[in-house]
Amino acid sequence: MIQNEWMNDPLVAGIDREKLEFLQLLVFEGQKLSKEQLVPFLMSVAQKGKSRNISFDDGEIDAIVTVLRKHSSPEEIEKINKLMSMKRKNRL
């Protein structure tokens, strides 16, 4: 996935740029981490998001996931699908 290309997709045009940049950090910084490093990283990112009052509604999440899939490799799509599956399981 090209780092900033997905942020220019019309599907995410209505989402605040600060939110998209926050996700950019999450996606690309998180890719470099081992499994052991990922949990502390995600906790740190969640805390930063909370302190900056960044949250996403279901419509924003759906649009972002659609765009990310469109701009991702098959391996990246598989990771996205796993994350979304985990998200759905946590809501049940």
Residue frames as a rotation matrix with the C-alpha (Angstrom) as fourth column:
MET 1
0.585 0.811 0.000 0.00
0.811 -0.585 0.000 0.00
0.000 0.000 -1.000 0.00
ILE 2
-0.319 -0.627 0.711 1.32
0.547 -0.734 -0.402 3.42
0.774 0.261 0.577 -0.89
GLN 3
-0.756 -0.119 -0.643 1.45
0.654 -0.125 -0.746 5.36
0.008 -0.985 0.172 2.35
ASN 4
-0.715 0.456 -0.530 -0.74
-0.064 -0.797 -0.600 8.41
-0.697 -0.395 0.599 1.67
GLU 5
-0.938 0.309 -0.158 -2.60
-0.170 -0.013 0.985 7.38
0.302 0.951 0.065 -1.47
TRP 6
-0.486 0.792 -0.369 -5.55
0.771 0.587 0.246 5.87
0.411 -0.165 -0.896 0.39
MET 7
-0.422 0.290 -0.859 -6.18
0.638 -0.578 -0.509 9.13
-0.644 -0.763 0.058 2.27
ASN 8
-0.785 0.091 -0.612 -7.08
-0.404 -0.825 0.396 10.86
-0.469 0.558 0.685 -1.01
ASP 9
-0.841 0.528 0.117 -9.80
0.494 0.662 0.564 8.38
0.221 0.532 -0.818 -1.96
PRO 10
-0.566 0.684 0.460 -13.25
-0.393 -0.715 0.578 10.02
0.725 0.146 0.673 -2.36
LEU 11
0.212 0.687 -0.695 -14.81
0.350 0.611 0.710 7.49
0.913 -0.393 -0.110 0.05
VAL 12
0.072 -0.245 -0.967 -12.89
0.997 0.027 0.068 9.03
0.010 -0.969 0.246 2.97
ALA 13
-0.473 -0.273 0.837 -13.16
0.476 -0.879 -0.018 12.65
0.741 0.390 0.546 1.83
GLY 14
0.355 0.733 0.581 -15.69
-0.159 -0.565 0.810 13.42
0.921 -0.380 -0.084 4.56
ILE 15
0.728 -0.166 -0.665 -13.49
0.656 0.450 0.606 12.12
0.199 -0.877 0.437 7.38
ASP 16
0.929 -0.366 -0.052 -11.42
-0.306 -0.840 0.449 14.64
-0.208 -0.401 -0.892 9.33
ARG 17
0.552 -0.789 -0.272 -7.83
-0.298 0.118 -0.947 14.74
0.779 0.603 -0.169 8.06
GLU 18
-0.169 -0.610 0.774 -6.47
-0.962 -0.068 -0.264 14.45
0.214 -0.789 -0.575 11.62
LYS 19
0.490 0.418 0.765 -8.29
-0.583 0.810 -0.068 11.12
-0.648 -0.412 0.641 11.99
LEU 20
0.984 -0.123 -0.133 -6.82
-0.041 0.567 -0.823 9.86
0.176 0.815 0.552 8.72
GLU 21
0.189 -0.972 0.139 -3.31
-0.569 -0.224 -0.791 10.91
0.800 0.071 -0.595 9.73
PHE 22
0.016 -0.086 0.996 -3.81
-0.956 0.292 0.041 9.15
-0.295 -0.952 -0.078 13.06
LEU 23
0.827 0.347 0.443 -4.71
-0.208 0.920 -0.332 5.96
-0.523 0.182 0.833 11.19
GLN 24
0.743 -0.626 -0.237 -1.74
-0.281 0.030 -0.959 6.44
0.607 0.780 -0.153 8.88
LEU 25
-0.141 -0.794 0.591 0.53
-0.934 -0.092 -0.346 6.34
0.329 -0.600 -0.729 11.92
LEU 26
0.221 0.327 0.919 -1.24
-0.726 0.685 -0.068 3.29
-0.651 -0.652 0.389 13.29
VAL 27
0.968 0.240 0.075 -1.13
-0.124 0.717 -0.686 1.29
-0.218 0.655 0.724 10.06
PHE 28
0.688 -0.715 -0.126 2.39
-0.123 0.056 -0.991 2.03
0.715 0.697 -0.050 8.93
GLU 29
-0.130 -0.729 0.672 4.16
-0.921 -0.161 -0.353 2.18
0.366 -0.665 -0.651 12.27
GLY 30
0.346 0.382 0.857 2.42
-0.750 0.661 0.008 -0.98
-0.563 -0.646 0.515 13.41
GLN 31
0.938 0.015 -0.345 3.59
-0.270 0.656 -0.705 -2.94
0.216 0.755 0.619 10.36
LYS 32
0.159 -0.986 -0.058 7.20
-0.504 -0.030 -0.863 -2.72
0.849 0.166 -0.501 11.51
LEU 33
-0.122 -0.179 0.976 6.58
-0.992 -0.014 -0.126 -4.23
0.036 -0.984 -0.176 14.92
SER 34
-0.849 -0.143 -0.509 6.89
-0.115 0.990 -0.085 -7.77
0.516 -0.014 -0.856 16.19
LYS 35
0.096 0.927 -0.363 3.93
0.315 0.318 0.894 -9.45
0.944 -0.201 -0.261 17.89
GLU 36
-0.046 -0.196 -0.979 5.51
0.994 0.088 -0.064 -8.69
0.098 -0.977 0.191 21.27
GLN 37
-0.896 -0.366 -0.253 5.82
0.386 -0.922 -0.034 -5.00
-0.221 -0.128 0.967 20.44
LEU 38
-0.644 0.663 0.381 2.35
0.268 -0.271 0.924 -4.68
0.716 0.698 -0.003 18.92
VAL 39
0.234 0.802 -0.550 0.24
0.856 0.098 0.507 -4.74
0.460 -0.590 -0.664 22.09
PRO 40
-0.119 -0.291 -0.949 2.18
0.766 -0.636 0.099 -1.95
-0.632 -0.715 0.299 23.87
PHE 41
-0.967 -0.233 0.105 2.15
0.238 -0.676 0.697 0.05
-0.091 0.699 0.709 20.63
LEU 42
-0.381 0.901 0.206 -1.62
0.456 -0.010 0.890 -0.33
0.804 0.433 -0.407 20.22
MET 43
0.277 0.446 -0.851 -2.19
0.961 -0.125 0.248 0.66
0.004 -0.886 -0.463 23.84
SER 44
-0.525 -0.564 -0.637 -0.06
0.533 -0.802 0.270 3.75
-0.663 -0.198 0.722 23.32
VAL 45
-0.929 0.222 0.297 -1.90
0.177 -0.438 0.881 4.66
0.325 0.871 0.368 20.12
ALA 46
-0.017 0.980 -0.198 -5.27
0.754 0.143 0.642 4.14
0.657 -0.139 -0.741 21.82
GLN 47
0.097 -0.017 -0.995 -4.20
0.885 -0.456 0.094 6.45
-0.455 -0.890 -0.029 24.65
LYS 48
-0.866 -0.440 -0.235 -3.05
0.268 -0.807 0.526 9.11
-0.421 0.393 0.817 22.16
GLY 49
-0.662 0.687 0.299 -6.35
0.340 -0.080 0.937 8.84
0.667 0.722 -0.181 20.33
LYS 50
0.214 0.755 -0.620 -8.29
0.928 0.041 0.370 9.17
0.305 -0.654 -0.692 23.54
SER 51
-0.189 -0.362 -0.913 -6.28
0.705 -0.697 0.130 12.21
-0.683 -0.619 0.387 24.66
ARG 52
-0.959 -0.162 -0.231 -6.90
-0.046 -0.718 0.695 13.85
-0.278 0.677 0.681 21.27
ASN 53
-0.170 0.985 0.042 -10.60
-0.342 -0.019 -0.940 12.86
-0.924 -0.174 0.340 21.32
ILE 54
-0.503 -0.042 -0.864 -10.22
-0.859 0.142 0.493 10.79
0.102 0.989 -0.108 18.16
SER 55
-0.418 0.435 0.797 -12.91
-0.066 0.861 -0.505 8.19
-0.906 -0.264 -0.331 17.63
PHE 56
-0.901 0.096 -0.422 -14.58
-0.421 0.037 0.906 6.66
0.103 0.995 0.007 14.60
ASP 57
0.010 0.949 0.316 -18.23
-0.760 0.212 -0.614 5.88
-0.650 -0.234 0.723 14.01
ASP 58
0.065 0.051 0.997 -19.30
0.223 0.973 -0.064 2.71
-0.973 0.227 0.052 12.18
GLY 59
0.932 0.324 0.163 -19.75
0.238 -0.207 -0.949 4.56
-0.274 0.923 -0.270 8.87
GLU 60
0.572 -0.799 -0.186 -16.23
-0.819 -0.569 -0.072 5.97
-0.049 0.193 -0.980 9.05
ILE 61
-0.166 -0.628 0.760 -14.81
-0.510 0.714 0.479 2.56
-0.844 -0.308 -0.439 9.89
ASP 62
0.436 0.408 0.802 -16.63
0.421 0.695 -0.582 0.95
-0.796 0.591 0.131 6.98
ALA 63
0.992 -0.070 -0.107 -15.40
-0.128 -0.563 -0.816 3.63
-0.003 0.823 -0.568 4.54
ILE 64
0.282 -0.954 0.100 -11.82
-0.925 -0.243 0.291 3.40
-0.254 -0.175 -0.951 5.81
VAL 65
-0.099 -0.290 0.952 -11.75
-0.173 0.947 0.270 -0.40
-0.980 -0.138 -0.144 5.62
THR 66
0.760 0.441 0.477 -13.18
0.393 0.273 -0.878 -0.33
-0.517 0.855 0.034 2.09
VAL 67
0.867 -0.471 -0.166 -10.52
-0.475 -0.676 -0.564 2.15
0.154 0.567 -0.809 0.97
LEU 68
0.061 -0.892 0.449 -7.69
-0.848 0.191 0.494 0.30
-0.527 -0.410 -0.745 2.71
ARG 69
0.198 0.077 0.977 -8.71
0.198 0.973 -0.117 -2.94
-0.960 0.216 0.178 1.02
LYS 70
0.956 0.251 0.151 -8.77
0.203 -0.196 -0.959 -1.18
-0.211 0.948 -0.239 -2.34
HIS 71
0.673 -0.739 0.033 -5.20
-0.620 -0.588 -0.519 0.07
0.403 0.329 -0.854 -1.89
SER 72
0.252 -0.546 0.799 -3.71
-0.794 0.355 0.493 -3.03
-0.553 -0.759 -0.344 -0.23
SER 73
-0.570 -0.499 -0.652 -1.79
-0.735 0.665 0.133 -6.11
0.367 0.555 -0.746 -1.27
PRO 74
0.240 0.666 -0.706 -3.40
-0.212 0.746 0.632 -9.54
0.947 -0.002 0.320 -0.78
GLU 75
-0.383 -0.459 -0.801 -1.35
0.677 0.451 -0.582 -10.01
0.628 -0.766 0.138 2.40
GLU 76
-0.988 0.033 0.148 -2.49
-0.112 -0.819 -0.563 -6.67
0.102 -0.573 0.813 3.78
ILE 77
-0.204 0.976 -0.080 -6.11
-0.734 -0.098 0.672 -7.49
0.648 0.196 0.736 2.92
GLU 78
0.063 0.171 -0.983 -5.80
0.328 0.927 0.182 -10.72
0.943 -0.334 0.003 4.86
LYS 79
-0.795 -0.406 -0.450 -4.60
0.559 -0.203 -0.804 -8.78
0.235 -0.891 0.388 7.93
ILE 80
-0.792 0.569 0.222 -7.44
-0.573 -0.818 0.050 -6.29
0.210 -0.087 0.974 7.56
ASN 81
0.039 0.851 -0.523 -9.97
-0.425 0.488 0.763 -9.11
0.905 0.192 0.381 7.32
LYS 82
-0.240 -0.200 -0.950 -8.57
0.664 0.680 -0.311 -10.73
0.708 -0.706 -0.030 10.48
LEU 83
-0.985 -0.146 -0.092 -8.79
0.169 -0.699 -0.695 -7.43
0.037 -0.700 0.713 12.37
MET 84
-0.511 0.858 0.054 -12.36
-0.766 -0.482 0.425 -6.86
0.391 0.176 0.903 11.23
SER 85
0.059 0.484 -0.873 -13.29
0.043 0.872 0.487 -10.42
0.997 -0.066 0.031 12.23
MET 86
-0.612 -0.364 -0.702 -11.84
0.707 0.146 -0.692 -9.81
0.355 -0.920 0.168 15.71
LYS 87
-0.948 0.283 0.144 -13.78
-0.311 -0.920 -0.238 -6.54
0.066 -0.271 0.960 15.91
ARG 88
-0.148 0.950 -0.276 -17.06
-0.619 0.128 0.775 -8.29
0.771 0.285 0.569 15.04
LYS 89
-0.061 0.060 -0.996 -16.43
0.475 0.879 0.024 -11.05
0.878 -0.472 -0.083 17.62
ASN 90
-0.878 -0.339 -0.338 -15.84
0.455 -0.371 -0.810 -8.46
0.149 -0.865 0.480 20.35
ARG 91
-0.732 0.656 0.186 -19.22
-0.633 -0.755 0.173 -6.86
0.254 0.008 0.967 19.66
LEU 92
-0.134 0.726 -0.675 -21.17
-0.139 0.661 0.738 -10.09
0.981 0.193 0.012 20.11
